[in-house]
């Protein structure tokens, strides 16, 4: 996992995609919201706007992450 993070920090697109895929289920779970239809029925749906914002924040954190190699 450390090599994957290091590669992602260095800008490796495959490593970044693997990290996003690793956190995909967790991000989706965090983005669940109730949706009410015109009859008052409740559905639980993934808020895609929020999910996109969280993925964007994760990408930003990956780019700004610094690995301290002592």
N, C-alpha and C positions, 0 to 999 in steps of 0.2 A: 504494500500500500504506500510506503514511503517513496518508492521509486515512481509510482504513478503520480503522486502529488508533486514530486520534484519535476517530472516531465511536464505536467500540466502548468506548473509555475513558469517553466521555460518556454511555454507557448505551443507545446505539442498538441495539435488538434484532436488526435485520437485519444490522448490521455484526458483531455478536457471532456470529451464526449463520454468516456468511460466513467469519469467522476459524476457527471450529470446523470448518467444512467443509474449509477449506484444510489444516488439520492432521489431518483424519480418517484418511487413509491412513497417515501417520507414526505416529499414536497406535495404530492397529490393529496395525501391524507391531511396535511395541514391546511389545504385549500378547500376542504369540503364545506359547503354552505347549503342551508335549506332553500328550496325553491318552491313557491306556491303557484299552482295553476289557477285558472279562473273559477274552478269549482272548490277551491280551498284544500285540494290535495297537496301533500308535502312530498317533495322529492329531494334527495340529497344529491347534489351535483358538485363537480369540481369547478371552482371559480377560475377560469382560464386566464383572466386578466391578472389576478393575484399570483397565479402560478408563474406566469411570465415575468412578473416583477421579482419574485423570489429567485427564479433561475438567473435573471439579470444580476441580482445582488450577489449570488453565488459566483457567477463569472467574474464580477468585479473583485470579489474577495480572493479568488484564485490568482488573478493578475497582480494583486497587491501583496500577496502572501510572501513573506521572507523566510527562508530556511537558514537557520543558524547552524553552520557546520563547524563544530569545535572538535 
